[in-house]
Amino acid sequence: PATELLRLAAELRAQELATEVYFGPSGKLRDQLAFANERQIPVAVIVGEDELKAGTVSVKNLREGLQARAELQDREAFRAAGKTGQVTVARTELVATVRSML
């Protein structure tokens, strides 16, 4: 998957979209999204084995997700709001979807 991540990053950069690839110590998605939120990155592209096999990418609007969770105190409601702002699209729609979220 690392090769595909770098390919996606190059494609986004070619369209003048600032892009960073996470290669941190944790492979857990929760930690990766927390890293992005700490850096105030507005959009995350999620690509795992399932997405690779299906020819899709998941794109998450992190600002929208943070807003949806801001006032939640209940753990279950907080978890349920976790997919807010996230869509799964065909790989070919990556750039258009990221642009639409910025």
C-alpha positions as CSV (number, residue, x, y, z in Angstrom):
1,P,0.0,0.0,0.0
2,A,2.9,2.4,0.6
3,T,3.6,2.7,-3.2
4,E,-0.1,3.5,-3.8
5,L,-0.1,6.1,-1.1
6,L,2.8,7.8,-2.7
7,R,1.1,7.6,-6.0
8,L,-2.0,9.2,-4.6
9,A,0.0,12.0,-2.9
10,A,1.9,12.7,-6.2
11,E,-1.5,13.0,-8.0
12,L,-2.8,15.4,-5.4
13,R,0.4,17.5,-5.4
14,A,0.3,17.7,-9.2
15,Q,-3.1,19.4,-8.8
16,E,-1.5,21.9,-6.4
17,L,-3.2,20.3,-3.4
18,A,-0.8,20.3,-0.4
19,T,-0.4,16.7,0.7
20,E,1.3,14.8,3.5
21,V,1.6,11.0,3.8
22,Y,1.5,9.6,7.3
23,F,4.3,7.1,8.0
24,G,4.2,7.4,11.8
25,P,4.8,4.7,14.4
26,S,1.1,3.6,14.7
27,G,-0.8,1.9,12.0
28,K,-4.1,2.6,13.8
29,L,-6.5,4.8,11.9
30,R,-7.5,6.6,15.1
31,D,-3.9,7.7,15.7
32,Q,-3.5,8.8,12.1
33,L,-6.6,10.9,12.2
34,A,-5.6,12.4,15.5
35,F,-2.2,13.4,14.0
36,A,-4.0,15.1,11.1
37,N,-6.3,16.9,13.5
38,E,-3.4,18.1,15.6
39,R,-1.8,19.6,12.4
40,Q,-5.1,21.1,11.4
41,I,-5.2,19.1,8.1
42,P,-8.7,19.7,6.7
43,V,-9.1,16.5,4.6
44,A,-7.8,12.9,5.0
45,V,-7.6,10.3,2.3
46,I,-8.0,6.8,3.7
47,V,-6.7,3.9,1.7
48,G,-6.5,0.4,3.1
49,E,-6.5,-3.1,1.6
50,D,-10.3,-3.0,1.1
51,E,-10.2,0.2,-0.8
52,L,-7.3,-0.9,-2.9
53,K,-9.1,-4.1,-3.9
54,A,-12.3,-2.2,-4.8
55,G,-10.6,0.7,-6.6
56,T,-11.9,3.2,-4.2
57,V,-10.7,5.8,-1.7
58,S,-12.4,7.1,1.4
59,V,-12.2,10.9,1.8
60,K,-12.9,12.5,5.2
61,N,-13.7,16.1,5.9
62,L,-11.9,16.4,9.2
63,R,-13.3,19.9,10.0
64,E,-16.9,18.6,9.6
65,G,-16.1,15.6,11.7
66,L,-14.7,17.8,14.5
67,Q,-17.7,20.1,14.4
68,A,-20.1,17.1,14.6
69,R,-18.3,15.8,17.7
70,A,-17.6,19.1,19.5
71,E,-20.6,19.0,21.8
72,L,-21.0,15.3,22.3
73,Q,-20.5,13.9,25.7
74,D,-22.0,10.4,25.3
75,R,-19.4,7.9,24.1
76,E,-21.7,6.0,21.8
77,A,-22.9,9.2,20.2
78,F,-19.3,10.3,19.8
79,R,-18.4,7.0,18.1
80,A,-21.5,7.1,15.9
81,A,-20.5,10.6,14.7
82,G,-17.1,9.2,13.6
83,K,-18.0,8.8,10.0
84,T,-19.5,12.3,9.7
85,G,-18.0,14.0,6.6
86,Q,-16.6,10.8,5.1
87,V,-17.4,9.4,1.7
88,T,-16.1,6.5,-0.3
89,V,-15.6,7.2,-4.0
90,A,-14.1,5.7,-7.0
91,R,-10.3,6.2,-7.2
92,T,-10.8,8.3,-10.3
93,E,-12.9,10.8,-8.2
94,L,-10.1,11.5,-5.7
95,V,-9.0,15.0,-6.8
96,A,-12.6,16.2,-7.4
97,T,-13.8,14.9,-4.0
98,V,-10.8,16.5,-2.1
99,R,-11.4,19.8,-3.9
100,S,-15.1,19.8,-3.0
101,M,-14.2,19.4,0.7
102,L,-11.7,22.3,0.8
